[in-house]
Every structure is written in C-alpha cells, then in structure tokens.
Amino acid sequence: MNAATQTGQRPDAGLLAIADVVAAQARYFRGNFTKPLEFRIGQLLKLKSMLQANEAALQAAIQADFGKQAFDTFLTEFHVIYDELEAALAGVREWARTRTVDANLLNARAKSYILPEPLGVSLVIGPWNYPYQLSLCPVMAAMAAGCTIILKPSELTVHSSSLLAQLIRANFPAEYFAVVEGGVPETTELLARKFDMIFFTGSVPVGRIVYQAAARHLTPVVLELGGKSPVIITPDVDLDEAMRRLVWAKFLNSGQTCIAPDYVLVHKSVEARLLERLEKELARVDYSLENGNYVRIVNERNVLRIVELIDPEKLLLGGGYDLQERWIQPTVLKGVEWTDRVMQDEIFGPLLPVLVYEDLDAAISEIKARPKPLALYLFTNDEATKQKVLSEVSFGGGCVNDALMHISNGNLPFGGVGDSGIGNYHGEAGFRAFSHYKSILEKDMVPDPDLKYSPHTSEKLAVLRQLTAG
Ligand code: NAD
C-alpha cells in the first residue's frame, strides 16, 4: 500500500506522502490555528456530528470485522466516546485555564502562574480490538488540548478502519487531522518522523518499538499496553453475583479486551463452589456459534494462538472452536499452575484459567514477581483484605467487586504502570497528556530588592536564610 494514496485525499489537502502530512501539520500548528478554545470546541462538535450521523454504518463495519452486535458496540464504543466528548466539551475551558499558584517568600512580589499549551503535532496509533473508542478517545484529548493529529488505525479491522478514515477525510483537513492507513511499513515510516507527542495503544512488544522510535526525537509518549490482569476472589463473597460480573467481563468481545480478567486466583476453600457457579452462569448466557451476539476472534492466526493454550488435561468447560468462523467457545481451565503455558503471556481470548491460593500473601507475592498488570479485580467483603491488596500490589487500575467498569468512568484516569504502560488519559488526564504546562513568573520592573545581587554580604545571607522554607 502506498501511503501517498492513503493520506490527505481531500482536494484542499492534495495527495500527500507521510512526510508531507507531518510537515503540513507542523506548519498549521505553528500558525496557531488550533489554539483558540472556540476552534477546539468546534472540532469536537464536528466529530460528534460526524459520529452521530454515521453511527449505523460504523456499527455495521465493526460487525463485518468481527461479528460484534449493536448493543455491545454501543456500550463499549459509542457510550464511552460520547461520554468523553461531553466531558471534553464541558471541561475544556476549565482544563485550559491559566492557574495562579502561590509564590515563595523569595518571589513574594511576583505573580506565578501555569499556562497549559498544546504539545503540537501528535501521532495516535490505535489497536483493532475497540477500533473506534481506542482511536477516538485519544484524538478527542488531542483536540481539546489544541494539537493537530495523525491517526494510524489498525490494519486488522479493515472495515472499521477504512470507514473511519473516509469519514475523517471528508470532515477534516489533513493539515489538522489526517489518517494514515496501513500496517508495519506505514507505522515505521511515521515513527521515523519527529512528532511532539505519540499516543500508542497496543501490545507490549510494539510499545517498546514505539518508545525507542520516540526516544530518537525526545518525543513524549503515552503507551497504553497490555498484560495479564488477575482476579482475586476471597472466600466471603457472593459467588453467584461475582460470577455474573466476571463472566460478562471476561467474555465480552470474546476476551479481546486489554483489561479483560486474564486469570482467576480463588481461595482453595471455595474453588469447587466457584467452578460450579461459573458453569451455571456460562450455561445461562448464549455464547454458541449460532448466536451472532458473541464476538468472533479477529483472525485465524489468533484463533490458532489461543486454542494452543488449552491444556486438555486441565480443560473443565468449553474448548470447542471453529477456525473458519473464528469462534472459540468460552473455556475454563482448572488446576492451573503459575508455570503453565497459559500463564506466560496475556491470553487476549476467551480462556479463563483458574488457580487456587491458600495464603493471600503468597498469592500477592506471585503477582508482584511478574510484570505490573494493567488491571486487577478483587472480589471481597473484607476491608483489611481490600486495603492490603490495594496498597501492596501495583497495577494500572481496577475494581473492587466488579471488573472492567473502571474504564467507563471518565473521571478516573486510565492507564498502565511498568510493563502495562506509561501515562494515562480520559477526561482531564487526556488533556494533560497532550499538553505542556508552561510555568511563568511575572514581575513588575520596580521594585527589585537588592538581595540576590553582588556584593553577597553576611547580612544578605542571614535574610536569605530567613526567607528559606524549613
Ligand atoms: P499491536 O501492538 O499488534 O498493534 C497496535 C498498533 O501498532 C497497530 O496500529 C499496528 O498496525 C501497529 N504495529 C504493529 N506492529 C508494529 C511494528 N512492528 N511497528 C510499528 N507499528 C506496529 O496490538 P493489537 O493486536 O492491535 O492489540 C492487542 C494488544 O493491545 C493487546 O496486548 C492489548 O492488551 C493491547 N491493548 C491495550 C489497551 C490499553 O488501553 N492499554 C487497549 C487495547 C489493546
């Protein structure tokens, strides 16, 4: 695919190669067009109208990509996007406001304030698993902050990515908001350029590639990566309710969710009851091949990768699959050990390994010995256990007595830590990610006390000591 034919197809932008789009955006940004709040709000409103007018077609494109139905698409894509849009529209004036801060004694007569400013030309690289939400939420944060944007959506969801690209090209000039479609070659070419900010969502190995490329230009990044997110279940919880929440969260999108519960750690005393409730809940929900509501795996390569993780000796429920249909039955593995293959990498599919623990400290140590998870879910009624897990384990974010739902509250910054990511977004956190906070100290020309100027007498030092905190 030639990138030159993929970018800037609006007549006013011409047919631009990647280097030309980056240069055009840099010029546009330097022209200060994106900075007025009216401009930013206008672009957010334009995006909102574009989405509202094309919601049905966008939904159909996701369905064509991996069989996702309207309800799930609205819940996991449009609901999150519209919430973020409204939060940005309502919040951007406040977020962009100049903030005055107190002066220290040495600067008592000066004004001190912080001016948020847009970082500049931003690159947003999206994954395939929630192709709209995970591309457009960073885009909206960039718009609110006053950046220009080049979006590189995933090449794996061809229908969603190409419709999104067409709509963006029809509504926005490429010097402000452009889309580059393509895979590794196009992304590699993009990454060779200098951006003022790169926002990447995807896997840990590609995150490393992006970070290295950004380092060459000293470009700040947000990396939204993945990992194995544990679920801890203590003996005192209502297992019926816990399994209702867990099954929904695990098998939503067929487990292809960055913050999907990856594995369960259940106290040994309730393992049998938990497995029984899990079976009951899986029987209640229709995840069959015939039911069009159960999302397909994105491609055959991933079907094969996931089914290879099923150890027949540990298979308790499910295990069926259809390669052509890209369907994998919800599958539960029992008696799983930390050393098993399924416990080595993020599953990103509908397999749920169940491990048991007897000593919570030992379970916590096992989690802490591994890369810091993107999410952690704790089901417990015990306050001390809650405090212990929340304070002792480092992870991106999570829920107590639920799973996934923390991502749906835009007031909670969303992001990973350690191997699961760098930085965060949603709401004001997204605005901050695309902004620089410029600190200004402003003085009148008179008076200007003589304290810091030569000669440096012992009297002046005594005054300086008095003005020094502590
Ligand atoms: P991916 O890393 O394979 O691809 C992500 C993007 O990077 C795509 O746009 C792709 O074209 C590009 N890319 C792929 N290989 C590249 C290379 N060698 N050089 C440059 N660019 C390259 O990820 P994916 O399969 O689309 O998504 C699944 C992964 O993303 C999972 O690990 C999941 O946990 C993670 N994820 C994280 C979040 C989050 O918010 N933290 C959200 C969704 C997915």
Residues whose N, C-alpha, C, O or C-beta is under 5 A from the ligand:
A	BS01	NAD	I125 G126 P127 W128 K152 P153 S154 E155 G182 G183 V184 T187 T188 T201 G202 S203 V204 V206 I209 E224 L225 G226 G227 C258 S420
